[in-house]
Amino acid sequence: MSSQPFLEEGYSRKDGQWKLTANHLLLGVTPEEVDWWWDNINSTERYKLWHPTDHISFEWLISPKQQGHIGSLQRVREYLNGFLPGHPSELVIRWEDPKGAEAQYAHVLLATGNDQDTQVKARLMHEYEPLHDGSGTRMRSHFWFPGNAPEVMVASLYQHNRQEMAYLATFLPWLHRAEVEMPRSGAYFAKGNDSIIYEEIADSSGGLHPQYLLKTSEGNVHSGDIVTLVQSQSLDMAQWSWVSA
């Protein structure tokens, strides 16, 4: 990515480019969950979990299911912490091969991005590793921009990045458990006498469709994909316990 030393924190302009670095503590999140997230953002609803106010829309142009991780392509629309209010950025972002990245942590996401309005091209890298005590993940995010990018945009991105990584820690553990662990283990979420379980329903052609069921102590049953279920029922997943099968 760059032969220049990383900034410890913040942003500066040197040698014709901006460099931005932000450090994050993702408590309760494993590096493997973060690895999974990059290829499973998948929808606007999930993208909005990552930043409810700044993130507007998400779509895969080339999904990891088609391409694999390297070369997958996404289009997003987002605000950057108040930069150009009413005029969200539209970005096309490509996941790149992390091999050879000058990272200090073991897990690396490498990407290039292009703003469709300003044609500002950027590179980014998220590097991360488990905390020594096993309580979560430490991450360092790096961005490289052309030096003619306005400083107010770089400052806004710095704040936006810090905010979205804080949001990531609030939902990624339960989302990963629901979509990866529940289907293969039979585990479930519980809160008092309420529960969220996973099941597969056969259709008329014999295919199986996954769904999640919220069963309440009053005997009500609500179904849907996990994100829709959580949002439609206004569930605070921090109050739900994980029950192993």
C-alpha positions as CSV (number, residue, x, y, z in Angstrom):
1,M,0.0,0.0,0.0
2,S,2.6,2.6,1.1
3,S,6.2,2.7,2.1
4,Q,5.5,5.5,4.6
5,P,5.1,4.7,8.3
6,F,1.5,4.5,9.5
7,L,0.1,7.4,11.5
8,E,-0.7,6.3,15.1
9,E,-4.0,8.2,14.9
10,G,-5.6,11.1,12.9
11,Y,-4.9,12.4,9.4
12,S,-2.2,14.4,7.6
13,R,-1.3,15.5,4.1
14,K,2.2,14.6,2.8
15,D,3.8,13.9,-0.6
16,G,0.6,14.7,-2.5
17,Q,-1.7,12.5,-0.6
18,W,-3.9,12.3,2.5
19,K,-3.3,9.6,5.0
20,L,-5.9,8.8,7.7
21,T,-5.6,6.3,10.5
22,A,-8.2,5.4,13.2
23,N,-7.9,2.8,15.9
24,H,-10.8,0.9,17.3
25,L,-11.6,-1.5,20.1
26,L,-14.4,-4.0,19.2
27,L,-15.3,-5.5,22.5
28,G,-17.2,-8.8,22.3
29,V,-16.3,-9.2,18.6
30,T,-13.9,-11.8,17.2
31,P,-11.6,-11.3,14.1
32,E,-13.4,-14.2,12.4
33,E,-16.7,-12.4,12.8
34,V,-15.2,-9.3,11.2
35,D,-13.8,-11.5,8.4
36,W,-17.3,-12.9,7.8
37,W,-18.9,-9.5,7.7
38,W,-17.0,-8.1,4.7
39,D,-18.6,-10.7,2.4
40,N,-22.0,-10.8,4.1
41,I,-23.1,-7.2,4.2
42,N,-25.6,-8.1,1.4
43,S,-28.4,-5.6,1.8
44,T,-29.3,-2.0,2.6
45,E,-31.0,-3.1,5.8
46,R,-27.8,-4.7,7.1
47,Y,-25.7,-1.8,5.8
48,K,-27.8,0.5,7.9
49,L,-27.0,-1.5,11.0
50,W,-23.4,-0.4,10.4
51,H,-24.3,3.3,10.6
52,P,-28.1,4.0,11.0
53,T,-27.8,7.7,10.0
54,D,-25.0,7.9,7.5
55,H,-25.6,4.7,5.5
56,I,-28.3,5.0,2.8
57,S,-28.0,2.0,0.4
58,F,-25.9,-1.0,-0.5
59,E,-25.8,-3.5,-3.4
60,W,-23.4,-6.0,-4.7
61,L,-22.4,-5.4,-8.3
62,I,-20.3,-8.5,-8.2
63,S,-21.0,-10.5,-5.0
64,P,-18.5,-12.7,-3.2
65,K,-20.8,-15.7,-4.0
66,Q,-20.1,-15.1,-7.7
67,Q,-16.5,-14.0,-7.5
68,G,-15.1,-15.0,-4.2
69,H,-13.8,-12.3,-1.9
70,I,-11.1,-10.8,-4.1
71,G,-12.6,-8.8,-6.9
72,S,-16.1,-8.6,-5.5
73,L,-17.6,-5.1,-6.1
74,Q,-20.2,-3.1,-4.2
75,R,-22.0,0.2,-4.7
76,V,-22.9,2.2,-1.6
77,R,-24.5,5.5,-0.9
78,E,-23.6,7.2,2.3
79,Y,-23.1,10.5,4.1
80,L,-19.8,11.3,5.9
81,N,-20.7,12.7,9.3
82,G,-22.4,15.8,7.9
83,F,-20.1,16.4,4.9
84,L,-22.2,17.9,2.0
85,P,-25.6,17.5,3.7
86,G,-28.3,16.4,1.2
87,H,-25.7,15.1,-1.2
88,P,-24.6,11.6,-0.2
89,S,-21.5,10.1,-1.8
90,E,-22.0,7.2,-4.2
91,L,-19.0,4.9,-4.0
92,V,-18.0,1.8,-5.9
93,I,-15.7,-0.3,-3.7
94,R,-13.7,-3.3,-4.7
95,W,-12.2,-5.9,-2.3
96,E,-8.6,-6.4,-3.3
97,D,-6.0,-9.1,-2.7
98,P,-4.5,-8.5,0.8
99,K,-1.4,-10.5,0.0
100,G,1.6,-8.2,0.3
101,A,-0.2,-5.5,2.3
102,E,2.0,-3.7,4.8
103,A,-0.1,-4.6,7.8
104,Q,1.0,-5.2,11.4
105,Y,-2.0,-7.3,12.4
106,A,-2.9,-10.8,11.1
107,H,-6.3,-10.1,9.6
108,V,-6.5,-7.7,6.7
109,L,-9.2,-6.2,4.4
110,L,-7.8,-4.3,1.5
111,A,-10.0,-2.2,-0.9
112,T,-10.1,0.5,-3.5
113,G,-12.9,2.9,-3.9
114,N,-14.1,5.5,-6.4
115,D,-16.5,8.4,-5.7
116,Q,-18.9,8.4,-8.6
117,D,-19.5,12.2,-8.3
118,T,-16.1,13.6,-7.5
119,Q,-14.0,10.8,-9.1
120,V,-11.9,10.9,-6.0
121,K,-10.1,7.6,-5.8
122,A,-9.1,6.1,-2.4
123,R,-7.5,3.1,-1.0
124,L,-8.4,1.6,2.4
125,M,-7.1,-1.1,4.7
126,H,-8.7,-2.5,7.9
127,E,-6.2,-4.6,9.9
128,Y,-7.2,-6.3,13.1
129,E,-6.3,-9.0,15.6
130,P,-7.7,-10.5,18.8
131,L,-7.1,-8.7,22.1
132,H,-4.7,-10.7,24.3
133,D,-7.3,-11.3,27.0
134,G,-9.8,-12.6,24.4
135,S,-12.3,-9.9,25.2
136,G,-12.6,-8.6,21.6
137,T,-10.7,-7.3,18.6
138,R,-8.4,-4.3,18.1
139,M,-8.5,-2.8,14.6
140,R,-6.7,-0.1,12.8
141,S,-8.3,1.5,9.7
142,H,-6.2,3.3,7.1
143,F,-7.3,5.5,4.2
144,W,-5.2,7.0,1.4
145,F,-6.6,9.9,-0.7
146,P,-5.3,12.3,-3.3
147,G,-3.9,15.4,-1.8
148,N,-6.4,17.6,-3.5
149,A,-9.3,16.1,-1.6
150,P,-10.8,18.7,0.7
151,E,-9.7,18.5,4.4
152,V,-13.3,18.8,5.6
153,M,-14.1,15.5,3.7
154,V,-11.1,13.7,5.3
155,A,-12.1,15.0,8.8
156,S,-15.7,13.9,8.2
157,L,-14.5,10.4,7.1
158,Y,-12.4,10.1,10.2
159,Q,-15.4,10.7,12.5
160,H,-17.6,8.5,10.3
161,N,-15.2,5.6,10.5
162,R,-14.9,5.8,14.2
163,Q,-18.7,5.8,14.5
164,E,-19.4,2.9,12.2
165,M,-16.9,0.6,13.9
166,A,-18.5,1.4,17.2
167,Y,-21.9,0.4,15.7
168,L,-20.3,-2.8,14.2
169,A,-19.6,-4.1,17.7
170,T,-23.2,-3.7,18.8
171,F,-24.7,-6.0,16.2
172,L,-22.1,-8.3,14.6
173,P,-21.9,-10.9,17.4
174,W,-25.6,-11.6,17.4
175,L,-25.9,-11.5,13.6
176,H,-23.0,-13.9,13.1
177,R,-24.4,-16.3,15.7
178,A,-27.8,-16.2,14.1
179,E,-26.6,-16.8,10.5
180,V,-23.6,-19.0,11.1
181,E,-23.9,-20.8,14.4
182,M,-27.7,-21.3,14.8
183,P,-28.2,-23.3,11.5
184,R,-25.5,-25.8,12.4
185,S,-25.8,-26.1,16.1
186,G,-29.4,-25.8,17.2
187,A,-28.5,-23.0,19.6
188,Y,-31.0,-20.1,20.2
189,F,-31.5,-16.8,21.8
190,A,-33.6,-16.4,25.0
191,K,-35.0,-13.5,27.1
192,G,-37.1,-14.7,30.0
193,N,-39.7,-17.0,28.4
194,D,-39.3,-15.6,24.9
195,S,-37.0,-17.3,22.4
196,I,-35.7,-16.8,18.9
197,I,-35.1,-20.1,17.0
198,Y,-33.9,-21.1,13.6
199,E,-35.8,-23.5,11.3
200,E,-35.9,-24.6,7.7
201,I,-39.3,-24.9,5.9
202,A,-39.8,-27.0,2.9
203,D,-41.6,-25.5,-0.1
204,S,-43.8,-27.2,-2.7
205,S,-40.8,-28.1,-4.8
206,G,-39.0,-29.7,-1.9
207,G,-36.5,-26.9,-1.4
208,L,-35.7,-25.6,2.1
209,H,-36.0,-22.0,3.1
210,P,-34.4,-20.7,6.3
211,Q,-36.4,-18.5,8.7
212,Y,-36.2,-17.3,12.3
213,L,-39.1,-17.5,14.7
214,L,-39.7,-15.2,17.7
215,K,-41.8,-17.1,20.2
216,T,-43.2,-15.0,23.0
217,S,-44.5,-16.0,26.4
218,E,-48.0,-14.8,25.3
219,G,-48.0,-17.5,22.6
220,N,-47.3,-15.1,19.7
221,V,-45.1,-16.2,16.9
222,H,-43.3,-13.8,14.5
223,S,-41.1,-15.0,11.6
224,G,-38.7,-13.6,9.0
225,D,-35.0,-13.1,8.4
226,I,-33.1,-12.2,11.5
227,V,-32.5,-8.5,10.7
228,T,-36.1,-7.9,9.7
229,L,-37.3,-9.7,12.8
230,V,-35.1,-7.7,15.2
231,Q,-36.1,-4.4,13.6
232,S,-39.8,-5.0,13.1
233,Q,-40.2,-6.2,16.8
234,S,-37.8,-3.5,18.1
235,L,-35.6,-6.1,19.9
236,D,-32.6,-5.1,21.9
237,M,-30.3,-8.0,21.3
238,A,-28.0,-6.9,24.1
239,Q,-30.8,-8.1,26.5
240,W,-31.0,-11.6,24.9
241,S,-28.9,-14.6,26.1
242,W,-27.2,-17.1,23.8
243,V,-28.2,-20.6,24.7
244,S,-26.1,-23.4,23.4
245,A,-27.8,-26.6,22.2
